[in-house]
Amino acid sequence: MPELITSPSNPKIKRLLALQQKSSARREAGLFVVEGQRELQHCIDAGFTIDTIFVCPSLHGSQPRQTSCKAAAASATEQTKVFEVSEEVYAKISYREGTEGVIAEVKTSERKLEDIVLPDNPLIVVLERVEKPGNLGAVLRSADAAGADAVLICDPLTDLWNPNLIRASIGAVFTVPCVACSSAEAIAFLKARGIRILTAQLQDSSLYYDCDMTGGTAIVMGTEATGLTPVWREAADAHIRIPMLGRLDSLNVSVSAAILLFEAVRQRQNG
């Protein structure tokens, strides 16, 4: 029978909360937190190792207590630790409703550029210094939907294992190869593979639908406030823009990513 945790002051719960709230705690422990059965399944499918699972049986399902906890860990390794928590404790550790009463601590596995395996004519998203986890997560969802082959997060201002990013991506951080690296490393990676670099910017740019995206393509975007740094503008093979017909001059980066990605999809399907 799994150990039952009923106190929010339990040391295991305190560690879980620290992992949720502090990137330094995640780095030190080599762990991050995944909440929700769907997200956890994507994580397991991507080959990550589950260290610990916390299950609230009354939320996880109507199965008997022991069976419910075992079911949550069924796809994990034999070394995975499983704990049952009360509804009070789960309310303390959960970020949102509808997560089926399961939260896990997962071992960090840092991906590197050389780990990415690309097909012919890959489609890649590059984000430079995008800070908000919600924006990053939304871009990852669009990348998954468009069948992008990788997402490169350059000079990141938040770590990839931020719970808000994982939640906003609905697990897409696991379904799309995602690597944090420097801009210089990303540019060298793309140039070495003959992948065309398209930077989204207002200055000296062409309309995005007039640009060929049928070959190997990297769509590069920066922050709404400052855009891309000169290193990317100089490395670009073409500059593209989305027409802005109102009084504002920018879109949310996640919206821009979706527009540009699905233009690439349209061109490739029609080609």
N, C-alpha and C positions, 0 to 999 in steps of 0.2 A: 504494500500500500504506500503511495507517495506521501511524503511529509506534508502536513497541512500547515500553512502559514496564515495566521489570523491577525497578526499585528503589523501595522505599517512601519513600526520601528524595528522590525526584524532586519538584521545586517544584510541579508540577501536582497531585501527590498530597497534598503538604502543604497546598495551598490547599483541596482538597476536604475534607480532614479538619478544617480550620479552619471551613469552612462547616457541617459537620455538628455541630460542638461549640460554636460560639459565635454567639449571636444578633447580637453586634456585628459579626462578620465578615460575616454575611449582609446586614446593613443597609449596611455599607460597600461591599460588592461588588455589591449589588442582585441577588444570586443565592441560590438555595436548592437543596437536594439531594433528588432523588427516586430511590429504589432499587426495582428490580423492574419487569419488563416490563408487568405489569397496571397498576400505579400510573402508570408513565410514559405508557401509552396513554391513561388517563383524563386525565392532565395535558395531553397533546397535543390530545385531543378538546375540552378546555375552552378551547383557544386560547392556551395559554402557549407561549412561545418557548424552545426548547431551545438552550442555549449550547454545552455540551460533553457528549459521551457517552463513557463508559469501558466497554469490553466485554472480558470474558474469554471467548474463543471456546470453550474446552473446557467451559465451563459454559453458554454461551449456545446451544450446539447443535452439531451434527455437520457444519455447512456449512464450506466452505473459509474460511480466515481472513478474506480480503478481503470475501467475500460476507456473512459473518456480521456484520462491522462495518457494512457498508452497510445491511444489513437493519435493524439497530438504529436507524439514522438515517433510514430511508425516509420516515417521516411528519414529520420535522423540516424545517427550512429548509436552503437550500443553504449558509448561513453556519455551520451547526452543525459544530463540530470533533469529530472522532472519533478516539479513541485505543484501542489494544489494550493490555490489561494481563495480566501473568502471574497464575497462580493465587495466588502468594505475595502479590502486591500486592492482588489482589481480596480475599483474606482479611483484609488490613489495613483496607480501606475499607468492607467490607460489614458490615451490622449483623446480618444473619440469613441463614439458608439458604433455598433455594427462590426466589431472586430472579432466576433465569435469567441470571446473570452480567452484568447491565447496571445501571449507575448513571449518573445524569445531573445536570449542573448546569443549573438552569433560571432564566431571568430573572424576577425578582419583578414581579408586576403587582398593585398594591394595589387592592382593590375598595372602592368607596364606597357608602353607602346609596342615593344617587341612581342608581347603576348597576343596582340591583335592579329587575327587571320582574316584577310580581306579577299573578297571575290573579284572577278574582273569588273571594271567600271563601278567601283564602290561609291556609295553616297554617305558622306560623313558630315556631322555637325560639329562646329567648333565654337565654343563660348569663351570669351576673354573677360576675366575679372567680374563675372556675374555673381552678385553677392547673395541675393535672396533665395533661400532654399525652395520657396514655393515656385519661383520662376524656373529654377533649374529642374524641379520635378515635373513641371508642366511641359518643358521642352523635351524631357525624356519620354513623356507619354506620346508626344507628337512624333518623336523619332521612332518609337516602337510602332506606332500606327502606320508610319510611312515606310517601314521596313529599312530604316537606316542601318548601316553596317557598323557604325561606331559613333560615339560622342566623346570629343576631347574637351576637357575643361581646363583651360589654360590660366595659370597664375590664380588659382581659386582663392576666394575669400571665405569660403565655408567648406568643411570637409564633406566628402561624399557620403559619409555615414551619419549625417545629421538626421535625426528622426523626422523632422519636418520635410526634408527632401525625400526621404523614402516614402513617407505618407503621401506627399503631393504627387509623386510619380506612380503611385499605386503599384509599386513593385517593378516599374520599368527600369529602375537603376540596376536590376538584376537581369532583365531580358535583353538589354542592349549593351554591348561591350562599352564600358565607360571608363576613361582613364584621366587622371589628373596629371598635368605636366606643365612645363614652362612653354611660353609662346615660341621660344627659339627651338625647343625640342619638337614641338608640333610642326613647325614650318619645315624643319629638316626632314621629318618623317614623311610629310606630304610631298615635298619636292623629290625625295629619293624614289618615290613610287609613281611619279608622273601624274599626281592627282591635281586637278585644276583648282586653284584657290579663288573663291568668289567672296568678296567682302561686302557686307551690307552696310552702305553708307550713303549719305546725301550728296557729298561732294564728288564731282567728276565721275558721275555714275550713269549707267544705262538702266532702263526699265527691266525688271527681273525676268519678264516673260520673253524678252528679246535675246536672252543669253542662253546658250546651249548648255544643258545640264545632263545630256545623255551619256557622256563619258564619265570617267572618274572625277568626282566633284566633292569639294569641301565647301560648305556654306558657313561663313564665319561671321559672328555677331558679337557686339560688345554691349555695354550697359546703355540704358536709355539716356542717362545723364551725360556721359562723356564719350560714348561711342567707342570705336577701336583706337588703339594706340598706333603711332606711325609705323611700327615694325610690321604690322599686318597690312596696312595700306600699301607699303612698299613691296611686300612679298606677293601681293595679289596679282593674279592673271587678269582679273576683271573686277570692276566695282559695280554693284547692282543696287537698285533702290525699289521700294514699293511706292507707287504714286500716292501722295497725300493730298486729298481734295478739300479738306477742311482747313481750319485755322491752326491746328496742331501739327507739329513736324515729326512726331515719332509715335510708334506703337509699342506696346509691351513686348518684350523680347520673346516671350512664349508665343504670342500671336504672330509675330513676324516669322518665327521659326516654322510655324505650321503652314503659313502661306508659301514660303519658299520651298519647304520640303515637298509639299503636294504639287507644286509646279514641276519639280523634278520628277515626281511620280507620273504626272500627266504626260510630260515629254517622253518619258521612257515607255509608257504604255502605248502612246500613239506612234512611237518610233518603230 
